[in-house]
Amino acid sequence: MKYRSTRDYNSLPHTVSAAQAIKEGLAPDGGLYIPCEIPALTADDMTALAAMSYEDRAAYILGKFLDDYDREALVSDCHAAYSKEKFTEVSGTNYLSGGAAPLYNLDDSTYVLELWHGPTSAFKDMALQIMPRLLSRALKITDEVRTAHILVATSGDTGKAALEGYSDVDGVKITVFYPVDGVSRMQKLQMTTTLGGNVYVAAVDGNFDDAQNGVKAIFGDVSLAEKANENGFFFSSANSINWGRLAPQIVYYVSAYLDLVNSGKIASGDPVNVCVPTGNFGNIFAAYIAREMGIPIAKLICASNSNNVLTDFINTGVYDRTREFHKTISPSMDILISSNLERLLSVCGGAELTGELMAELKSAGKYIAPDALMAKIREHFAGYCMSEDETRATIRDIFAAHHYLIDTHTAVGMGSVKKYRAETGDNTPVILASTASPYKFAADVCGALGLETGEDIEEILNTLSENTDTDIPKPLIAPLTLPVRFTETIAPAGMPDLVFRV
Ligand SMILES: *Cc1c(COP(=O)(O)O)cnc(C)c1O
């Protein structure tokens, strides 16, 4: 299978293999890689997949997209990535399935797809546990002899998920930079206690932009690239626009549909709607690909917090990032440029138009999508947004009605489902992507429930646990007890030196 750029400015279209797309990350024209055609799931595929574990479903579906990868290698990588050691097993009568992405039966028509049972308690693990292995294979397939040195600047969550994913993977090493006072105590502990022989973590004396600019400067410096080459490595990123991060996310939507059929909640072929709390548009785009493969998803409900640039886009056709940025209680969705939307534009509107719209976004901070393109998008997508108060009220209401605890991001999705149903009267069963453990955002979840807490992180976790009769996830307890391995703080100017010494 070949991959093309979302833009493809060149008169001669540039296509690459899956391994090349994953190794390169970004296309040479600045676009993102997408498959030239989307593979279909046949009735035989669905029958075979229905009987499989999550790990085997993942290998089977990834195999359709990564056809230059060895099938056995994919099976062994998926088993290692989604094992019980990495993803905690759930238990309870409300679960319709187990494995790495269990489905929770909330009520007659709402099924919560819990994507946060991995090593960092957030959904980024679903991609970042497998992506480093896919990169490691890509290096071998493309006869790359150098080590890939992954550089990450993080404001918190991505750094830890990437560290866990790349730890002790062949052919790669990873360095994470975080702003010295810009992450929570839990996030800092999570990162600085990471195990593994190929990981390094440093605090940067500055804010997130300083760390990010430092990493960008290293990527953009030709002399540093040459020096790295002489030393047997090259710099690479763990960015969410890499196809190797997106493809694994398709799997859990297919898997959830099969779980609903297997449990008798729907008949094979029945439609479902899918709701995804959205930031960069990666997760919901993966659901759209599952739909294009043949999963009968009727509507994709795109849920936003008060940074509602996507809600406005879907409703008006105008994408306008020139607006006030809000810091919210669902910080992983505080995004004004949703990079992966470009993939949807390109699949629905073509490469030439996408190149034009992206150029407008860069120069003017906004673009207006043509009516024909918007008609196609609205056929499949609906957009809703939630205020901070509505989000808190949703956490409270769902806990009161169902004794089920959700985090702030999932609450944005849950509230959007309610708004969608009220506005459209469409009661098709909904699969809601749940993107983080409530304990990852424990202080705000406590606040929503009206529980008083102090500043101490352990105390906050315990308060939530005692008052809701739920358990603190193991991955969030470990950092409180493991020794801190990384204590170095450097000036931004010291970053290039550091990457050659670790
Ligand atoms: C990253 C993230 C999101 C947003 O996902 P996108 O793929 O960027 O749309 C939502 N919730 C949580 C908890 C996240 O970490």
PDBQT file of the ligand as one rigid body, heavy atoms in Angstrom, charges set to zero:
ROOT
HETATM    1  C1  LIG A 601      -4.667  13.945  23.473  1.00  0.00    +0.000 C 
HETATM    2  C2  LIG A 601      -5.949  13.851  24.241  1.00  0.00    +0.000 A 
HETATM    3  C3  LIG A 601      -7.213  14.163  23.660  1.00  0.00    +0.000 A 
HETATM    4  C4  LIG A 601      -7.351  14.682  22.247  1.00  0.00    +0.000 C 
HETATM    5  O1  LIG A 601      -7.088  13.698  21.264  1.00  0.00    +0.000 OA
HETATM    6  P1  LIG A 601      -6.820  14.155  19.762  1.00  0.00    +0.000 P 
HETATM    7  O2  LIG A 601      -6.410  12.918  19.051  1.00  0.00    +0.000 OA
HETATM    8  O3  LIG A 601      -5.710  15.183  19.838  1.00  0.00    +0.000 OA
HETATM    9  O4  LIG A 601      -8.084  14.739  19.232  1.00  0.00    +0.000 OA
HETATM   10  C5  LIG A 601      -8.357  14.003  24.428  1.00  0.00    +0.000 A 
HETATM   11  N1  LIG A 601      -8.283  13.605  25.711  1.00  0.00    +0.000 NA
HETATM   12  C6  LIG A 601      -7.103  13.295  26.308  1.00  0.00    +0.000 A 
HETATM   13  C7  LIG A 601      -7.094  12.877  27.742  1.00  0.00    +0.000 C 
HETATM   14  C8  LIG A 601      -5.898  13.414  25.599  1.00  0.00    +0.000 A 
HETATM   15  O5  LIG A 601      -4.731  13.113  26.219  1.00  0.00    +0.000 OA
ENDROOT
TORSDOF 0
